[in-house]
Amino acid sequence: MQKTSKEKKPLAPRKVVSVEGKVHYSESNQAWNIIKLKSEFLNEFKQLKEKRSQFSYEMLFGRNEEEMVEALKRIMDNKKLMPILMFLYREESKG
C-alpha cells in the first residue's frame, strides 16, 4: 500500500455487500475504464454521496495466488482496513 501526504481514512461497511456491475467504455480514453457503483453499494457507504468530500482508491493486483495471500495477510494485520474484492471478467458476446 502506498503512503501519501494526505491522511486516508478507510470506509467500512456495516454488512456484507455483494453487487455485480459493468465496466463502461470511455471514448475519450479509448479504454474500458469506468466503473459505476450500484445503489446497493452507495446505500452501504453513504459517505460517497457527500459532494464536498473527496475520495480515493487503491487497487492491488497480484501476479499469482501467493502474492495475493501475502498482501491480504499484511492488510488484515493492519486491522484498520477491510479490502474489497473485485473480479474482472471478459464477457463473451451472445449471438
matplotlib code that plots the C-alpha trace (Angstrom):
import matplotlib.pyplot as plt

x = [0.0, 1.3, 1.6, 0.7, 0.9, -2.9, -4.4, -6.6, -9.5, -10.8, -14.6, -16.1, -19.5, -22.0, -22.9, -21.7, -22.2, -22.3, -23.1, -22.4, -22.0, -20.5, -17.3, -18.1, -16.1, -14.7, -14.4, -12.1, -9.7, -10.4, -10.5, -12.9, -12.1, -15.4, -16.8, -20.2, -21.1, -24.5, -27.2, -26.7, -23.0, -23.9, -26.6, -24.0, -21.4, -23.5, -20.3, -19.9, -22.9, -21.2, -20.5, -17.9, -15.9, -13.0, -12.4, -9.6, -8.9, -6.1, -6.1, -3.8, -3.4, -1.1, 0.6, -0.2, -2.1, 1.0, 1.4, -2.3, -2.3, 0.7, -0.9, -4.1, -2.2, -0.5, -3.8, -5.6, -2.7, -3.3, -6.8, -7.9, -8.7, -11.1, -10.3, -12.9, -12.6, -13.3, -13.2, -12.8, -14.4, -14.4, -17.9, -18.5, -20.9, -24.2, -25.2]
y = [0.0, 3.4, 6.3, 9.8, 13.2, 13.2, 11.3, 8.5, 7.1, 3.7, 3.3, 0.2, -1.4, -2.4, -5.6, -7.8, -6.0, -8.2, -6.4, -7.1, -4.4, -3.5, -1.8, 1.0, 2.2, 5.8, 7.2, 9.9, 7.4, 4.7, 2.1, 0.2, 2.3, 3.5, 1.5, 2.9, 1.9, 0.4, 1.8, -1.2, -0.1, 3.6, 2.8, 1.0, 3.8, 6.9, 9.0, 8.6, 10.9, 13.8, 16.3, 18.2, 15.2, 13.7, 10.0, 8.0, 4.3, 1.9, -1.3, -4.2, -6.9, -9.8, -11.8, -15.0, -16.6, -16.5, -12.7, -12.1, -14.2, -12.3, -8.9, -9.9, -11.0, -7.6, -5.8, -7.9, -7.4, -3.7, -4.1, -0.7, -1.6, -4.1, -4.9, -5.0, -8.0, -7.1, -9.7, -8.6, -10.7, -10.6, -11.2, -13.2, -11.7, -13.6, -14.2]
z = [0.0, -0.9, 1.6, 0.5, 2.2, 2.7, 5.6, 4.3, 6.4, 5.3, 4.7, 6.3, 5.6, 8.2, 6.4, 3.5, 0.2, -2.9, -6.2, -9.9, -12.5, -15.8, -16.8, -19.3, -22.3, -22.3, -25.8, -24.7, -23.1, -25.7, -22.9, -20.6, -17.5, -16.0, -13.1, -11.8, -8.3, -7.9, -5.4, -3.1, -2.7, -2.3, 0.3, 2.4, 2.0, 2.5, 2.7, -1.1, -1.5, 0.2, -2.6, -0.7, 0.3, -1.7, -2.1, -3.5, -4.1, -4.3, -6.4, -5.8, -8.4, -7.5, -10.3, -8.6, -5.7, -3.3, -3.8, -3.2, 0.0, 1.4, 0.5, 2.2, 5.3, 5.5, 5.1, 7.7, 10.2, 9.8, 11.4, 10.1, 6.6, 5.1, 1.4, -1.3, -3.6, -7.3, -10.1, -13.7, -16.4, -20.1, -21.3, -24.4, -26.9, -27.3, -30.8]

ax = plt.figure().add_subplot(projection="3d")
ax.plot(x, y, z, "-o")
ax.set_aspect("equal")
plt.show()
